[in-house]
């Protein structure tokens, strides 16, 4: 099979594939702008709280190790 024959066969398959993708995306229930904004803020708040907790734990363990190992 030559390269031109391979390109001719893959052409319609590509269009069919893209068409199937578009059909599946039409079935998706998309979030409203309000829902997307709410969930974005929620993720940022949870990530911030988790960062503060992990930072405090890191600071505490560092101080503990300094006291135990370094005697400071």
Protein Blocks (a to p, Z undefined) as FASTA:
>chain_A
ZZklmmmmmmmmmmmmmmmmmmmmmmpccddfklmmmmmmmmmmmmmmmmmmmmmmmmmm
mmmmmmmmnoZZ
